[in-house]
Amino acid sequence: MLEFLPKELREGFDLARARKARRSRLRVQVGEAVFPVLRLTENEILLEAGMAPRLRGLVDVYDGARHILQALIIATTEENGRLVCSFKRSNTVRDSAPLDYERDEDAPVGYLPKA
């Protein structure tokens, strides 16, 4: 749809999209290297091609300082100046260990000590 707009207007839209992405708190970290995320979906992540190398392997995704996702990237393609990285798997990061039993909703929260 954008191909019908004048070139200057398309460049303005691209510049605005890039500015918005830079303000995003989402980022990918591979070792010590950090790359801003343009878009994150269930199966892929979108990065700016000029800033990030072709990624492959295990990466960590952060929202600000909070670790939200760990993903295994298997394929990277470049489309319109953007790097599209596909996930083989992605795991959400939890701040507590998963339970191996079902917690009863009516269970007491705590017990009072004997007097």
N, C-alpha and C positions, 0 to 999 in steps of 0.2 A: 504494500500500500504506500510505503514511503517513496517508492521509485517515481511516483507521479509528482512529487513535490520538487521545488527548485533545489539546486545543489546547496545553496547557502542555508536553507532551512533544514535540510537533512543533516548538515554538519553541526548546526546549532542543537538539534535534537541529540545527536551523538555526544556532543560536549556536555549537555545537561545530564545525560545518562551517566557519563563517566564521573561527573562531579558528585552525583547522588551516590554512586557506588563507593566513592572515596570516603563519604560520610558514614557509610555502613560500618557497623561494629563487627560484622562477620569477617573472619580471616582464617586462612589455612596456614598451618605451621608444619614445616618439614625440617626436622633438626633445629637449626638456628634461624633458618630462612622463614620469613613471614610474607604472605601474599594476600591482598584484599579480595574478598569474594563479591562478585557482581550478583549472583543468584544461586540459591541452594534449593534443590528439589529432592525428592525421595531417591531418585536414581542417578543424579548427576550434580555436578557443581560447575559453575561458570566463572572463569577468571579472565582478566585482561591479558591478551597474548603478549603484549610488549613487556609486561612486568614479571610474568611467571614462565619458568621453563616447562618443557613437557614433563608433567608429573607422572609417576608410576610408583606403586607401592603403598605403604601405610602412611596416612596423613592424619593430623589432628585438626579439628575445626573448633574455633573459639567464637563466642559471642562476647566481645569485650574481654574480660579476664576469666569468664566462666567457660570451662571445657564442656562442649555440648555433644560432640560427635567424634567418633574414630572410624575412618573409612579406608577401604582397600581399593585403590584406583587401578583399573586394568587397561583402560583405553583412554587416549587423549587425542582429540581432533581439533583443528582450528577452523572456525567459521566466522567470517566477517570481522576479523581482528579480535575474536574472543576464543578462549581456550575452553573446550567442553571436555570435562573429565568424567568418565562413567565409573560407577561403583560396582564392584563385585559383591561387596557386603558393606554395611554400615551399622555401627552399634552406637546407641545413645549412651552417654556416660552418666552414671548414677553416682550420687554422693553417699550411698549406703549399699550394703551388700543385698542381693536379692534374697527373699525368704524362700525356704524349701518346704514350707507348709502354708496352709490357708489360715489366715488370721480371722478369728471369729469377731463379727461386728459387735456382739453384745459382751465381749470379754471385758473385765474390769481394767481400767487404765493403770492402777497401782493398788497395792495392798497397804493397809494401815498396820503399823507395828503393834505388838501386844503391849499393854500397859502394865 
